[in-house]
Amino acid sequence: MILYDPRIPTNLIEFGIQIPVRDSRSTKTLQAILDDPKLRSLQRDWHQDQIVEVLAREDLLRVHSADYVERLYSTTLEKEIVSTFELVDAEGKYYRYTPETATRPLIDLFERLLIKAAGTVQASRLALQHGFCFFFAGGAHHAQHDFGNGFCLLNDIVIASRKLQFEKKVDRVWIIDVDAHKGDGTAALTAGDDSIRTLSVHMARGWPLDCPALLADGRPNPSFIPSDIDIPIESGEEPYYLERLGGGLRKLEEGGAADLAIVVSGADPYEKDALPSTIPLKLSLIQMFERDRLLYIWLKDRNIPAVFLMAGGYGDDVWQVYAQFLLWALHQRYKHIT
């Protein structure tokens, strides 16, 4: 099952934001699937084309502080977006931001991000129903309890986990993060809670691990709160990536099974990713496929419903990562149909 609402763009150009996240992540991935005659004929079976879930403030408040949520719903929203998307540098100059080219107000981005966070909840419901769902958005794993960070305003991963737990749809959740960057917000938001176990395999160096140990207000930086299982990968250690991921999954299982797995399936470890901060980790297209296949099979063999989120992936080439996996996964699910 795939959740992709084509009415919601991936790129941020209309807000004047120049971060290289492309619509092609979604459009070319979908087209690659539709170019397969068998899968094209089955599109009505695997494609949910509208996000219909709606989030309320109380859904955000299960994860984020009351003060932060209030700031998002007030006149300080634009300031929060500027900070979260790093649109102004230390000298006060615009960075990857050209407001004169924007066709929509920056504050309109919040509504889009709310819809995408709701999509993660909906995709999780679809995974519980069908066993597997891939959502063409989601994975904002850097958002913290009381501030946004690293292009992530709302932590949709934990919002979905908490909402489904509140509704008693699930008890235990695994969050398996294979984005290039450490899943720091997710780790901090779930620390000490055995009902949500986190695994993050990520670059051993670079952002957010090169940030100061203290925040500007003197508090300890929550980016350094460990996941339940952290697997840092040094540059040059890419040949060991799959082996270490497999070992991490075995450790994850030692804590007991989950009712749902949320896979933060970023394409940014791919060697052709265009975001400069992902340079330390360079997996080939084949390694990316083996990563995704390993996760899919491992979870399926354990009968754990899995929702995969697109998460990080930048530039014109990352769509290939998603397309190759989904072509394989959908054929696995419909192999009995000739």
N, C-alpha and C positions, 0 to 999 in steps of 0.2 A: 504494500500500500504506500502511496505517495501523497503527501499533502502539499499542494502548490497552488496558491491563489495568484493567477497572472495579473490581477489588478494592482498588486502591491509591488512596486519596483524594488530591486535590490540596491541599485546605485543611489548615491547621495547628492548627485550633481544638482538637482533642482533646489537644494538647500545651500548651494555654493561650497559644499564640502568636497575636497579633492582626493580623499582617501581612495585608493584604487580597488574598490569593490565593484565588480561589474555585473550588469544584468545577465551577461553570458553565462555566469555560474548556473543560473536557472534555465534560461531560454535554450542554450545549446545542449544542456543536459537533457531537457525534455525532448528536444528535436532528435537527439541521438537515439532515444528510446522509441520515438514514433517512427524513425527510419527502419526499425525492425518490424517487418510485416506482421509477425505473430503478436507482438506486444501492442502494435497499433490497433489490431482488431479487438484487443482486450482492454483498451484504455478505460472504458467505463467501469471495469472491475478494479483497476489499481489506482486510478487518479481521482482524488477528492480535490475539487478545484475552487473551494471557497472556505475561508476561515469564518466560522460562525460563532465560535466561542467568544465570550466577552468577559473581561476581567473588571472587578470592582476594586475600590480602595482596600477593602479588607483582605483581598488576595495579596496585595502588595505588602500590607502590614504584617502578614505572617512571616515576612522575610526581611523587609527593610524597616528602618526606624521611623517612628511617627514624625519626627522632625524632617527627615529626608523626604518622606512622601509628601508632607505639607509643602516643602520647597518645590517639588515637582508640579504641584497643583496651584502654584502661586506665581507672582510676578518675577520670582527668582529662577524660573524654569530655564530661560535663555542662558543665564550664568552657569547653571548646572550642565547644560549641553555643551557649552564652550569648553568647560573644564574636562568633561568626560571624553570629548572627541579631540582634545588637545589642539584647539583651533587658534590659540594664542601662545607664542613662545615666551621664554623668560624675559625677553626684552620688550614685551608688550606688542609684538608685531604678529600679524596674521600668519598662521602656519597651515598649509594645506587647506586654505579657506579664502574664497574670493566672494564676499557677500554681494558685490556688485553684479555678479553673474547669476545670483539666486533668483528663482521664479516663485519660490514659496518662502514664507517666514520660517526662521529657524525653529520657532516653538512648535510648528506643525509636525516636526519630527517626533515629538513625544507620542502623538496619537498613533503614528505608524509603528513605533516601537511597542506600544501597548497591544496593538493588533498582533504583531509578531509574537509577543510573549503569550498571548492567548492562543496563538497557533501551536505553541509548544504544548500547552495543556490539551488542545484538541488532538494533536498527533499522539500524545501519550494515551489518550482514550482509544484512539484507533489501534495503537499497538496492543493494548489490553484486549481489544476485540478480535484482532486479526493475527496477533503474534509478532507483527513487524510493521513499522511505519517509518518512512524517511520524510522528514520535513525540510523543505527548501528554504529554511531560515533557522533562527534560534541559535543557542549556544553562547549566550552573553555571560561568560564565566568569570569576568573580571569585576563585575558590579559587586560592591561591598554593602555592608549593613547600612551605613549612613552616608555613602557617596558613590557616584559612578566613577568608572575607571576604564582605561584601555578600550574605548569605543563602546563600552557596555553600560547603559543607563539603568537597566533593570535585569536582575539575575533570573531570567525566565526558567532556568534549569531547576533552581530551588523553589521558585514560585509554583511550578507545576508539581514538584514533589510534595510540597506542603499542602497544596490544594487537594490533591488526590488522597493524601493521608487524612486530611480534615474530613473529606467526604467518605472515608473508610473504604475507598476503592483499592488502596494498597496499604500495606503495613511497612515493608522494608523496600528500600530503593538502592540500587547501585548506580553511581555516576562514574562512567568510564570515559576519561578525557584524553583524547589522542590529538588534540590541537597542538600546535608547535609551542605555545606558551603554557606555563603552569596554570592550572585551574585554581588560581589563588582565591578569588571571591567565593567560589563554591566551597573550597576547603574551609575558609574562615566561617562561613555562614552555617556550616554543618558540624563544626568541631565539637567533639564531645557527645554527639548524638549517634548512638549505635544503630538507629533505624535508617540512617542514610550513610552508606559507606562510599568513600571517594577514592578513585585511583587516577593518577595523572602521570602520563609519560610525556616528557617535554624537554626542551633545550636545557642543558645544565647551566648555561650562562646566558646573559642578556635579559631583556625586559620580561617580567617585572622583578627578576632576581637581582638586578643591578641597581634597584632603587634604594634610597636611604632607609636605614633601619627604623627611623622615626619619621612620623608625619610632621607637617609644618606646625601642628599644635602640640607636638611633643609626645603624642601617643605612639606606642609601638605600631609599626606598619603591619597590617593584617596580611599582606602578601606573603609574609614569611611563616604564617601558620601552616603546619604541614597537612597534606592530605593524609588519609588513612594509609595509603600506599603511594609514595612518590618514586618515580623512576626517571632520574635525570640522565639525558643522553648528551655526551660531549661530542663536539665536532670530530668526525673521523670514526665515531663508534656506530655509524649507521648500519654496518653489517650485523650488529648484535641486537638491533632494534626489536625484531620479531621475537627473538628468544627471550629478551627481557620482558617484553609485553606479555608473553605467555606465562612467564614466571609470576608476574604481577597478578594475572588473572587467577592463577592457582592460589595465591595468598588471599585474594579477595574472597574466593569461595570458602576459605577456611572459617570465615565469620558467619557462615550460614547463607542459605539461598535468599534470593530477592523475589519480590512480586513483580518488579519492573526494573529494567535497565535503561538508563538514559546515556546514550553514547554521544559525546561531543566530538563529532567526526570531522574536525577541521582538515581542509586540504592544504593548509599552509606549511606542513612539513615537506611538501613537494618541492623538488629542486628548482622548479620553474615559478614558484610563488614570487610575486612582485613586491611584497612588503619588506623593506630593508631589515626590519627587526627579526625576520625569520631566517636570515642568511646562515646562522650557525648550524641549522639542521637541514640536510639535503637528502631526502629519500627519492629514489627513482619512481617512475610511474608503476613499474612492476612491484616495487616494495610497498607502495601505497595500496595497490590492489590486494596484495597478500595481507596487509594489515587489516583491511576492511573485511576480507573473506574470513580471516581468523576470528574476528569478533563476531561476525554473523553466525558462523558454524558453532562456535563455542557456546554462544547464548542459546541457539536453537537446540543444540544437543541437550541442554539442561532445561528446556521448556520454559525459558524465561522470556516474557514479552520484551521486545526491544524497540525503542524509538531512537533513531539516528537523527542528529541535528547537523545542519550544514556547517555552522560555526565559522571559523576563520578560513579564508581563501581569497587571494588577491591577484588581480591581473587577468590577462586574456587566456591563460592556459589551464587554470585550475578546474574548469568544467570537465576536463578529461578524467580527472580523479573520480568525480561523482558519477559520471556517465558509465565508466567501465564497471564500477561496482554495481550500479543499479541494473544495468543490462544483465549481468550475471545473476544478481539476487532475484530479479523478477522471473528470469527463466527457471531458476530453482523452484520458485513458488508455483509456476504454471507448467512445469515439465510434463505433467500428466495430460495436458491438453495438446492435441496434435493439430 
